[in-house]
Amino acid sequence: MQLPKHVAEVRFRKWVAMRIGFDNDKYISMQAEHIKKRIEQLGGKLYLEFGGKLFDDMHASRVLPGFKPDAKVSMLKSMKNDVEIIFAINANDIEQNKVRSDLGISYDEDVLRLMDILRGMGFYVGAVVITQYSGQTAADAFRHRLKALGITSYLHYPIPGYPNDIARIVSDEGYGRNEYIETTRPLVVVTAPGPGSGKMATCLSQLYHENKRGVKAGYAKYETFPVWNLPLNHPVNIAYEAATLDLNDANIIDPFQLEAYGEVTVNYNRDVEIFPVLKAMMDRISGHCPYQSPTDMGVNMAGFAIIDDEACSDAARREIVRRYYQTATEVKRSGMGQDQVEKCELLMNQAGVGANDLKARSAALLKEEITGAPVGAIMLPDGEVVTGKTSTNLGAAACTLINALKAMAGVDPDADVISDEAIEPICKLKTNVLESNNPRLHSDETIIALAISSATNETAKKVLDCVENLRGCDAFFSVIISETDEQFYKRLGMNICCEPKYELHRYYHK
């Protein structure tokens, strides 16, 4: 059979499958010790700006195989009695109902979610600071809600001329107007639901107030990426750029570190651009800035825990390709962001990979060409690729998921593991009661049906027991799948991409 051109020309990259490249335990130990040392160096109290995700850091776990998604919070647990946590949230984000794209919830709701999780882990969560407050109605409502929940909140205000008018900023008219946040522990972690929340300004405002009170305190920044002691063009650092296309971040050589120490390190443009201002502020606050560069300011030790550079490089290259497809799919959905696709193409070229370098994609497109139906493909931990297509009762995402679970369980691909008695009532409910035009089961509905079947079917139970083994697997679909299926795959910890096209030519896709 003559293969279509887009399949025949695919070049298969020999990806390193599920190979550990990062020592998580070493990282936790080194990172905790480094932060403790920084606290001592700065006088016994440290305001630590916590960039990125405190936990559920799936990007880090993908590009640094072996990095556990909760590594950073596990590190903090090792010094829990010395830690208190402050959440910063921008009043404008509350007013505009800004939403976390990965979770689909607003920033203010996410603050409460994160607080619950951290309190459940035994952390002391001190307060919420609402930054950039200028009388926003939604921010007032959120503050009343916090008070009703027994959560202490503080207000920080916009400062005219920020960040360049340092004389005004570092004065009673600037940071001095902000409410002082009462803290009691040596390590104050300032985190937020997303970027632009005012974490750095909160830390510096506290330094100003602490200095006026005669309390010696310092500031540092903790952010995993870019990894400062990896080369600028290292795939792990390039993957970070691919992950932050919407922020227009760019990795650059830290010129201040190079000038001060003759050392080549990597930082990103925003931190480099703001550093002279930050240094001037700290000089004015306390008469001395302990840092000569943005690299000095950071405390990230991730680069020292890489034990297999090839495995990490390989994983990062895959992530860059995934980001390309995720970005291209979003452009198809929204009609916006084509410039981000083009930038991602440049990053792929920089990393030496291409759009065809996903084994699951090649398998999905080939089977779609043969069957004429939407197809999904999952690459299993051992490198085997399993496909599935739309059937009478199951959508492509559901069918692919079941086929992958069968393969991992060693079950005959043709074996019926979900009884008709479990499927048919769900299909009828969807069409007759819920008035859905699509009787086929989504992936979450299919797993529920499998769970029901497992009560009386040992083979189904064997298949169901393999669900946890899907974590970290790559999945690719020949068409854009439903948000329901996409979110369920993500909940299973899978890496999902779609060809940027719809199954049907219509205007509304839900």
N, C-alpha and C positions, 0 to 999 in steps of 0.2 A: 504493500500500500504506500502510495506517495503521501508523505506527511505534509501538512500545510507549512508554509515558509516560516511562520513565527515559531513553529515547534521544531522543525528540522534544523534550524540554525541555533537552537539553544545550546549554550556551552555550560556543562555541569561543573560546578565548583565542588571540590571535595571538602565539604564542610566538616569541621570537627564536631561530632554530635555528642552533646551532653558531657563534654570534657571539663573537669574542674580547672579553673585558672586562677581562683582567688581563695585565699585562706581567711575565712570569716572569723574564726576564733583569734587568730593573730591580729587581725584588724581591730577587733573589739578591745583587746588588751592594749595594743599600741595607742589606739585613739584615746582611750580613757586616761592613760598615763600622760599623754601629751597635753590633754586639757587640764589635768591636775597641775602639771608643771607650769602651764600658762597662768593659772589662777595664782600660784605662788609668786611668779615673776611680776604680776601686776598688783600685788598688795593684798591678796586674800579675797577679792571679790571680782567676778568676771560676768559681764553682760555678753552673752554669746548669741549672735545673730545666726539663726538656724535656717539656712537656705534649703530649698528643695523639700522633699517629703520626709517627715519625721519617721513614718513607717509606711508600709505598702509601697516601698521604692522599687517598683517593678522594672523601671528602666535600668537601674543599677544592677539588678539581678540578671537582666538579659545580657548586658554588655560585659559584666564581670562575673562569669559563671562560677558559682560558689558563694557569692554575696547573697545573704539572706535578706528578703524584703524588710524585715524588722531589725536589721543589724544596728542601725543608729539608735533606736530606742532600747535595744538590748545593751548597747554600750552605756547609755545613760542609766539603765537599771543598776549597773555595777557600782554607781556612785549616787544612787537614788536619794539617800539621806541628805546629800549636799545640794540637791537640785530643786529649784522651783521653776514653774513654767508660766510664761505670760503669752497671751495671744494678742496679736495686733490685727486689726481689721480696718480698712479704709472706709470712712463714712460714705464716700461717693460710690463704692462698690455695693454697699448696703442699699443706697438710694436707687441705684440702677439694677438691683437684683442680679448682680453678677453671678454666673453659674460655673461650677467646676465641670469642665467638659467630660472628664473621665467618669464622674459619678452622677452627673445630672442634677446636683443639688446646689442651692445658693450658698454663697460664702458664709452668711450668718448662720445658716443651718449646719454648715460644715464645722464651724467653730464649736457648736454645741456637741456635735458628733465626736469630734476629736477630744474635747474635754471629757466626755463620758468614757472614752476608751482609755485615756491616760489615767484618769482617776481610778478606773477599774484595774489598772496595772500597779496602783499604789503610789503614783506620783502626786506631788503637791502642786496643784494648778492654782496659782495665785490670783490672777485677775485677767480681765479683758481690757485692752486699751483701744478706744475708737479714735483713729487718726484722721487728720484732715477734716475735723468737725467744724462745720459752719452753720449749724442749725438745721441740718437735713432731717426732714420729718421721719423718714424710715429709720434713720439712726437713733432718733429719740425713742421710737417705738421699740427698737431692739434693746435699747438701754433699760427701758421699763420692764421688758421681758427678762433681762438678766437680773434685775433687782428682785423680780417676783420669784426667780429661781434661786435666789440667795447668792448670786455671783457678783462680786465687786467689779465695778468698771470705772475707767478713767477716760478723760477727754484730752486729746492733743489737737492743736489748732494749726491751720495753715500759717506759714510765716512769709510775709512779703519779701521778695528778693531771694527766696530759697532756690538753689543752694549757694549762690555766689556772694550774697551780702552777709559775710561772716560776722561783721561787727553787730548787725542786728540779730542774726540767728543766735549767736552766743551772747545773749544778754537777757535782761528781765523782760524785754519786749518780744523775744523769740522763744527759746527753750524755757525761759523763766515763766512764761504764761501757761505752759503745759502743767497739768496736774502731776504731782510727784507720785510715783507708784511705790507703795510700801512693799519692800522685799526684806526677807529675813535670812536667806541662805547664800552661801558663797558662790554658787553657780546659778545664774538667772538665764534660762533659755528663752529667747524671744522668737516665737514662731508665728506662722500665719497660714490661712487657707490657700493662699496663692501669691503670685508676684505683685509688686506695687502696693503692698499693704502697710508699708511704713516701718519695717522692722529695724533698719539701720537708724532712722531718725529717732525711734523710740529708745534705742540703746544710747545714743548720744545725748538725748534729752535727759536720760537718767544719770549719765556721767556728769552733766552740768549740775544737776540738783545734788548729787552725792558730793561733788567737790565743794559746793556751797555749804554743805553740812559737815565738811571736814572728814568725809569718808573716802578712803582711797579705793578706787575701783578702776577696772579696765574694760576694754572692748576687744572682741575678736570675732571672726566670721568662720562659720563651719559650712562648707558647701562641697559636695563630693566632686562635682564636675565644673570646669575641666580639671583633669588630674594634673596638678602643677608640675610634677616631676616625670611626666611622660612627654615625648616630643610633640610639637605643635600639630604635625600631620599624622599622629598616631590614630588608628581607627577608633579607639575609645573616645578620644577627644573630638574627632570628626562626627561621631555618632551623637555627641552632646549638641553640636550645632544643628544636626538634623532634627533633634528632638525639640529644639527651641526656635524653629523657623518663624513662628508667629511673634517672637520677641525681638527678632533681628539681632540676636546675640552673635558675636564673632570671637573666636579664640585668637589671641594675639600673644606675642612674646611680651613679657612684663619688662618695660624699658627701665623702670625704677630698680628692679632687682638686678638687672644687668649692669646698671650704672653703679649701684651701691656695692655689689659683691662680685661682679664679673660672672654671674651665674645665669644661664639661660633657663627660664621657667615660663610656664604657660598660665595665663589668666584670661578672663574675657573682658571685652572692650568696656563694658559699663563700669566695672570695678577699677580699671586702669584710668578711665576718664574722670571718675569722681575722686580718685585717691588724693590729688593735690588739695582739693577742697576739704576732704576728710582730715587730712594731716593738719591743715591750717586750723580746723575746728578744734581738734584735740590739743593742739599747741595752745590755743586761746583758752580752752576749758581748764587745763591743768598745768600749762606752762611747758609741757613736754609731750611729744608724740613718740611712743616706743617703737614705731614701725618706720622702715625706710621704703617699703613697697607694699603693694596689695598682697604679694606672696607672703611677706612677713606677717601680715594681718590674719592670714588664714591658719587653720589648725588641721586641715585635712591630711590624713595619713593613708588614704586608700592605695596610693601608688606603691607603698611599701609592702602591701599584702598581696600583690600580684605574684603568683608562683609559676604561672605558665603564660608567658606573653602571647604565644601563638594562639592558645585557646581563647584568650580575651580578644585578641585582634580579629579572630575568625567570627566570634559571637558579635562583635561590634559591626563588622561588615554586613552580617545578616540584618542587624537592626537598622542600618542605614537604608538598605533596600526596603525593609518593611515600612520605614517612615516615608519613603517615596510613594508607595502604594496607598498608605493611609492618607497622605496629603492629596494625592491625585483623586482618591475617592471622595474626599471632602470637597474638592473643587467641583466634582461632578454633582454632588448633592446641593451645594450652595451657589455655584456659579462664580465664586470668588476665590482668590488666592493662587492664580496661575503663576505669579512670580515666585511663590514658595516652591511650586513644583520644579520650576527651572533652577532655583537655587539648590534643591535637593539633587537634581541631575548633576550639577557641578560637584557637589559633595561626593556623589557616587563615583564620578570620574577621579576625584582626588584620592579616594580610598581604593581605587582599582577594581570596582565592582560595577555591575550593570543591572538593568531591570529584569533580565532573564536569569539572574543568579539565585533563584529560589527553586529548589527541586520540587516542592509541592505545587508551585505555579505551573511548571511544565507538565506535570501529571494531570492537573485539573484541565488545562487547555486542550491537551491531547484527547482526553476522554470526552470533553464537550464536543470536540470536532467529530468524534465517532458517533456519539449518541444523539447529538442535537438538543440535549437538555442541560440545564444548569448543573454544574458539577462542583463538588468540593474535594479537597485532598488534604490529608494530615500526614506529616512526617513523624513517625514514631521515634522513641528514644534510641532504638537500634538502627535508625536510618531508613527503615522500610517505609514506603509511601502507600497509604491506603486511600482509595477514592470512594465516592458515593454520589449518586445523582437523584434528582427529584423522582419520587415514585407516586403511586396512587394515594397513599396515606401519609407519606413522610416528605417534608421538604428536603432540599439538598443538604442543608446544615444538619438536620436530624439524622438523615440516612448516613452521611459521612461519619458522624459521631458514633453511631451504632457499629458501623463497619470497623472503625478504629478500635473500639472496645473489644469486639469479637477477635480481632487480630492479636491484641495484647493478651487476651484470655486463652488463646489457642483454640478457639471455637470455630467450627465449620462456617465459612462465610455465608452459606445458604441456610443455616439453621435459623428457625423462627424462635427468637428469644422473647418477643413481646406477643402476648396472646391477643387474638382478635377481640376477646371480651374486654380487654383493657383499652384498645385503640378506638373501637367503634363508638362507645359512649362519649368519648372526648370529641370525636369528629362531629357527632350529631349535636352535642352541646354547642360547639362553635358555630355551626351553621343554622340550626333551628332556634336556639335560644339567644345566643350572642350575636346573631345576624352577621357572621363573618362570611365573606365571599370565598375564603380559602379554607377548605376542610382539612388540609394537610397539617400535621402536627409540627410545631416548632421544636427546637432541640430541648428546651426545658420541659415541655409537655411530654416529649418522648422519654426522657429520663425518669419522669414520674411514672409513666406507664410501665417502664422497665422495672422500676422499684416495686410496683404493684404485682407484676408478673413474678418477681423473684421470691415472693412469699410461697409460691407453689411450684416453682420451676428452678431446679438446681443450676441448670445452665445459665438461666437469666441472672441468678445470684452471682455466679462466677464472672459474668460479664460486668455486672454492676460493681463488683469489688475492684475493678480496674480503673474506675473513674479518676481516682487520685493520681494515677500514673500519667494522665494527660497533661499535667502541669508542665509548662515549659515547651510543649510541642508546637510546631509551626502548622498553621492551617491556612489554606488559600482557597478562594472561591472564584469561579469563572464569571460570576456576576455579583453585584452589590446585594448582600443579603439584608434581611430585616434587622432593625435595631434590637428587637427582642432576641434574635439568635446571636447577634454580635455581642451583646452584653452578657449573655449566658456563657458563651465561650470565654470571655474575659474573666467571669467569675470562676471558671474552672482553671484559670491561670494559663490559658493558652495564648499564643501570639497569632493574631488573626489579621489577614489582609484580603482584599478583594480586587479583582480586575475592575477598573473604573468604568463600568457600563451596567445598565439595568437590564433585567430579563425582558421586560416589556417596554415598548415605547409609549409612555404616558406621562402626564405632567405631575401627578400626585403619587408619591411612593411612601407608603406607611405599612 
